[in-house]
Amino acid sequence: MGLSIKKRKYILSDFPNLKSVREEIRDVVNCLSKQDVPKGLRHKKLKEEEQKILSAHLTIELQRERGNVSESFIRIKNLTEFILEDYIEKRYPGLIDEYCEDIQKYYLSLFDYSKLLKATKEFKLKRTIAPIIDMNSSRNKVAHSLSPLDSDAVKQLGIAMKTLKILVREQYHFSQSDFNFYQDLNKKLLTKLN
């Protein structure tokens, strides 16, 4: 007695939510490629600046999870500089402009922001960003001389990622569900397909 196993061919009508799933995936892919904020984050009750910061942080985490460590390395410093500029501008209006005039620079580096934190006696925040400053030379090798990462640099990345999350959480008070945006989106899309 033989068993016959019928292969079931799936047709598009088996997935009534396929169109909306594709639209959501397309939105995320487009946003990741353009450094934009996905629709799902734009619908959260956050200021535009907060949406950008959360999206940038989540993109860095996503790149790291995908194994794109060098991209994460480069972006961590950029986001940290953005957050520090925002922090200093809100608490010490005009200080950055004065500093730029004094040193005759248009773009401030992570070290410049660190000096400003020291000058304003923001020692706790200066200590918080120390691991990101520590990884800066490794980051510059990757970003500017296209050098490969060594194992010590990868360890630094893990510490810098934790530091960045602390910095983002302390400065903008995001909830854990905000940080789970992509995991929650994945679950939602899988549910729509089942």
C-alpha positions in Angstrom: 0.0 0.0 0.0 1.6 3.2 -1.1 1.1 6.6 0.4 0.5 9.4 -2.0 1.7 12.8 -0.8 0.3 15.7 -2.7 2.4 18.8 -2.9 0.3 21.8 -2.3 1.1 24.7 -4.5 0.6 28.0 -3.0 -1.1 30.7 -5.0 -1.3 34.4 -4.2 -4.9 34.1 -3.1 -3.6 32.0 -0.2 -2.0 35.1 1.2 -4.7 37.8 1.3 -2.4 40.2 3.1 0.5 39.8 0.7 0.1 43.3 -0.9 0.2 45.1 2.5 3.2 43.0 3.6 5.0 43.9 0.4 4.2 47.6 0.9 5.5 47.6 4.5 8.7 45.7 3.5 9.2 48.1 0.5 8.9 51.1 2.9 11.5 49.7 5.3 13.9 48.8 2.5 13.6 52.2 0.9 14.0 54.0 4.3 17.1 51.9 5.1 18.7 52.8 1.8 17.9 56.5 2.1 18.5 56.9 5.9 14.8 57.8 6.2 12.3 57.0 8.9 10.0 54.0 8.3 6.2 54.7 8.3 5.7 52.6 11.4 8.1 55.0 13.3 6.5 58.1 11.8 3.2 57.0 13.3 4.6 56.9 16.8 4.0 59.9 19.0 7.6 61.2 18.8 9.0 64.5 17.6 10.5 64.4 14.1 14.0 64.7 15.6 13.3 61.8 18.0 12.0 59.7 15.0 15.3 60.3 13.2 17.5 59.4 16.2 15.5 56.3 17.0 15.5 55.2 13.3 19.3 55.8 13.1 19.9 53.8 16.2 17.7 50.9 15.0 19.5 51.0 11.7 22.9 50.6 13.4 21.5 47.7 15.4 20.1 46.1 12.3 23.4 46.4 10.4 25.2 44.8 13.3 22.7 41.9 13.5 23.2 41.4 9.8 26.9 41.1 10.3 27.7 44.5 8.7 30.0 45.4 11.6 32.1 48.0 9.7 28.9 50.0 8.7 27.9 50.0 12.4 31.3 51.2 13.4 31.0 54.2 11.1 27.5 55.1 12.0 27.9 55.0 15.8 30.2 58.0 15.8 27.9 60.0 13.5 24.9 59.4 15.6 26.8 60.2 18.8 27.9 63.5 17.4 24.4 64.3 16.3 23.0 63.5 19.8 25.8 65.6 21.5 25.2 68.5 19.3 21.5 68.4 20.1 22.2 68.0 23.8 24.6 71.0 23.9 22.5 73.2 21.7 19.4 72.7 24.0 21.3 73.3 27.2 23.9 75.8 26.1 22.4 77.8 23.2 25.1 79.5 21.1 28.0 77.6 22.6 28.7 75.5 19.6 28.6 78.6 17.3 31.1 80.4 19.6 33.3 77.4 19.7 33.3 77.0 16.0 34.2 80.7 15.5 37.1 80.4 18.1 38.6 77.3 16.4 37.6 78.4 12.9 35.9 75.1 12.0 32.5 74.4 10.5 32.3 70.7 11.5 32.9 69.5 15.1 34.4 66.1 15.8 33.6 63.8 18.6 36.7 65.2 20.4 35.4 68.7 20.1 32.1 67.7 21.7 34.0 66.0 24.4 35.9 69.2 25.1 32.6 71.2 25.2 31.2 68.6 27.7 34.3 69.1 29.9 34.1 72.9 29.6 30.4 72.8 30.7 31.2 70.4 33.5 29.0 67.7 31.9 31.3 65.0 33.4 28.7 62.2 33.6 27.9 62.5 29.9 31.6 62.7 29.1 32.1 59.5 31.0 29.1 57.9 29.2 30.6 58.5 25.8 34.1 57.4 26.7 33.8 53.9 25.1 32.7 55.5 21.8 35.7 57.9 21.9 37.9 54.9 22.7 36.8 53.1 19.5 37.3 56.2 17.4 40.7 55.3 16.1 39.5 51.8 15.0 36.5 53.4 13.4 38.7 55.9 11.5 40.8 53.0 10.1 37.7 51.4 8.8 36.1 54.6 7.5 39.2 56.3 6.0 41.8 53.7 5.1 39.5 50.8 4.4 41.3 48.6 6.8 39.7 45.4 8.0 38.5 45.1 11.6 40.5 43.1 14.1 39.0 41.1 17.0 39.7 43.9 19.5 37.8 46.4 17.3 34.8 44.0 17.2 34.9 43.9 21.0 35.0 47.7 21.1 32.0 47.7 18.9 29.9 45.7 21.3 30.8 48.1 24.1 30.1 51.1 21.9 26.7 49.7 20.9 25.7 49.3 24.6 27.0 52.8 25.3 25.0 54.3 22.3 21.8 52.6 23.5 22.4 54.1 27.0 23.0 57.5 25.5 19.9 57.4 23.3 17.8 56.1 26.1 19.0 58.7 28.6 18.7 61.6 26.3 15.4 60.8 24.6 13.6 58.4 27.0 12.5 55.9 24.4 10.6 52.9 25.7 11.7 49.3 25.2 8.9 48.8 22.7 10.5 51.7 20.7 13.7 49.7 20.6 11.8 46.6 19.6 10.4 48.2 16.4 11.9 45.8 13.9 11.3 42.7 16.0 7.7 43.7 16.4 7.3 44.5 12.7 8.7 41.1 11.8 6.2 39.4 14.1 3.4 41.5 12.6 4.3 40.7 9.0 4.7 36.9 9.8 1.3 36.9 11.4 -0.2 38.6 8.3 1.3 35.8 6.1 0.0 33.0 8.3 
